Amino acid sequence: MATQSSTKLHLSLHIVFLFTAILLLSSSSVLAWTGEIHGRVVCDVCGDSSIGPEDHLLEGAEVAVLCITKSGVVLNYQAFTNSKGVYTVAETMPESDRWDACLARPISSFHEKCNRLGDATSGVKFTYNRPSGHSHAIKPFIYRHANVPSYCM
């Protein structure tokens, strides 16, 4: 008799636990949102504002991305370019706190010769209206040589 009573109590506790878990999961209506921003950093060797065979992608260049969320929170990201000259910033957050507007700007190039920011680029401002899982591409940031090589003239 005690065993049957204990089994019923144990079964009842499981049912209560399952019911509570289902209730909590169904009331959790926070949807996740993932955003991504990426771009390239290029060395314009001849400073002619066109990409040619003498130009190359910059590895290790620093880029800052500042975003404000729909809820008004300001987020600051720091990224460095990989061996292909690409930087990426990505984050997953609640849909209600997703990025609203962002500013991407070049910070520095550690390249020995190609370290002067071209086109006086102070940054690119944009509204982030991409759906979750999609990325926003930024136009390339350009650095130039301090002294243009003679083969460019």
Disulfide bonds with the S-S distance in Angstrom:
Cys43-Cys114 2.05
Cys46-Cys152 1.84
Cys67-Cys102 2.10
